[in-house]
Amino acid sequence: MTHPILQLTYISTRHPQMNPEEVDRILASSRRNNGRDRITGFLLFNGRRFLQHLEGPPDIVQATFERISADPRHRAVVVLGRKHVDSRIFGKWAMAFERVDSPVPERRMSLVAQVEALVAGIDPRVGDHFIGYARLTTNKAA
Ligand SMILES: Cc1cc2nc3c(=O)[nH]c(=O)nc-3n(C[C@H](O)[C@H](O)[C@H](O)COP(=O)(O)O)c2cc1C
C-alpha cells in the first residue's frame, strides 16, 4: 500500500549576500504556498543555516523541494531524511518558524532548543530524530 505523506528534511546554508530581511519574504511565500498546497512542517534559521521539514502529498512535496533547492538565497542543500509515512507530525503548522538569530537576546535560542520546543508533545522517538538533525546543523555551523 502506498503511503499518502512524504516527509523531507534538509539543511542548507544561506547565501552570504542574502539580506537577513529576505527570511521574512521566504517565510511569507512559504506560508502562502504551503497553505494552498497542503504542506506542513517547520523552518528554522540560526543566521547561517536553515533546517526545514516538509510534509504533505508526495508529488507536491517533491515539486516544492525542487523549487526550494533552486533558490539562490541558499546553497549546499543536503537532504537529511526522506520518508513515506501514513500521517503528518506537524499537521497544524503551514510552516512553523523561529528566527534563532533574533536581535533580542532573550529570544535567541539555539537550533537545538528550538527543535526541542517544537517537538515537545510528539512521540519522543520521532522528536529525538529532529533534535539529532538540529545538533548536526549546529555542529556544521560551528
Ligand atoms: C530556506 C528556504 C526555504 C523555503 N521554503 C519554502 C517553502 O516551504 N514553500 C515554498 O513555497 N517556498 C519556499 N521557499 C521559497 C521558494 O524557493 C520560492 O522562492 C517560492 O516558492 C516561489 O514562490 P512565490 O513566487 O509564490 O514566492 C524557500 C526558500 C528558501 C531559501
The ligand as a Tripos MOL2 file, in Angstrom:
@<TRIPOS>MOLECULE
LIG
   31    33     1     0     0
SMALL
NO_CHARGES

@<TRIPOS>ATOM
      1 C1         15.4290   28.0860    3.0070 C.3       1 LIG1
      2 C2         14.2430   28.2780    2.1130 C.ar      1 LIG1
      3 C3         13.0370   27.6510    2.4320 C.ar      1 LIG1
      4 C4         11.9170   27.8040    1.6100 C.ar      1 LIG1
      5 N1         10.7550   27.1590    1.9340 N.ar      1 LIG1
      6 C5          9.6990   27.2430    1.1040 C.ar      1 LIG1
      7 C6          8.5060   26.5270    1.3740 C.ar      1 LIG1
      8 O1          8.3760   25.8200    2.3790 O.2       1 LIG1
      9 N2          7.4760   26.6640    0.4960 N.ar      1 LIG1
     10 C7          7.5500   27.4460   -0.6050 C.ar      1 LIG1
     11 O2          6.5690   27.5110   -1.3640 O.2       1 LIG1
     12 N3          8.6570   28.1420   -0.8890 N.ar      1 LIG1
     13 C8          9.7400   28.0710   -0.0630 C.ar      1 LIG1
     14 N4         10.8690   28.7930   -0.3410 N.ar      1 LIG1
     15 C9         10.8370   29.7640   -1.4490 C.3       1 LIG1
     16 C10        10.9930   29.0910   -2.7920 C.3       1 LIG1
     17 O3         12.3560   28.8540   -3.0530 O.3       1 LIG1
     18 C11        10.4210   30.0100   -3.9070 C.3       1 LIG1
     19 O4         11.0560   31.2620   -3.8920 O.3       1 LIG1
     20 C12         8.9260   30.2430   -3.7460 C.3       1 LIG1
     21 O5          8.2540   29.0390   -3.5010 O.3       1 LIG1
     22 C13         8.3620   30.8940   -5.0290 C.3       1 LIG1
     23 O6          7.0030   31.0980   -4.8560 O.3       1 LIG1
     24 P1          6.3690   32.5690   -4.8470 P.3       1 LIG1
     25 O7          6.6330   33.1140   -6.2400 O.co2     1 LIG1
     26 O8          4.9240   32.3390   -4.5690 O.co2     1 LIG1
     27 O9          7.0480   33.3700   -3.7790 O.co2     1 LIG1
     28 C14        12.0040   28.6280    0.4560 C.ar      1 LIG1
     29 C15        13.2200   29.2400    0.1320 C.ar      1 LIG1
     30 C16        14.3320   29.0790    0.9520 C.ar      1 LIG1
     31 C17        15.6230   29.7560    0.5990 C.3       1 LIG1
@<TRIPOS>BOND
     1     1     2 1
     2     2     3 ar
     3     2    30 ar
     4     3     4 ar
     5     4     5 ar
     6     4    28 ar
     7     5     6 ar
     8     6     7 ar
     9     6    13 1
    10     7     8 2
    11     7     9 ar
    12     9    10 ar
    13    10    11 2
    14    10    12 ar
    15    12    13 ar
    16    13    14 ar
    17    14    15 1
    18    14    28 ar
    19    15    16 1
    20    16    17 1
    21    16    18 1
    22    18    19 1
    23    18    20 1
    24    20    21 1
    25    20    22 1
    26    22    23 1
    27    23    24 1
    28    24    25 2
    29    24    26 1
    30    24    27 1
    31    28    29 ar
    32    29    30 ar
    33    30    31 1
@<TRIPOS>SUBSTRUCTURE
     1 LIG1         1 GROUP 0 **** ****
